[in-house]
């Protein structure tokens, strides 16, 4: 797999994950994992991390052309 393809695919996956986290923050959807109620701030942090990784992956895919 070429670097350009990898970075494009990875940035798409991270962007989708970021959108899902953002949707949970906006809607306030409750999430319980093994009896633990996940607070909204966890999704806010996860959104920021996924969005940054998606952005950098897109930036790297443009460099490797």
C-alpha positions, 0 to 999 in steps of 0.5 A: 500500500502506498503512503498516500493511500494509507494516509487518506484511508486513516484520515477518513477513519479518524474523521468518521470517528471524530464525527461520531464523538461530536454527535454524542456531545451534541445530542447528549446520548447516554453511554454505559460500558460495563456498568460505567456511565461514560461522561460527555467530557470523555467524548469531547477529548476523544473528538479533539484527538480524532479530529487532530489525527484526521487533519494530520493524516490528510495533510500527510496524504497531500505531501506524499503525492 
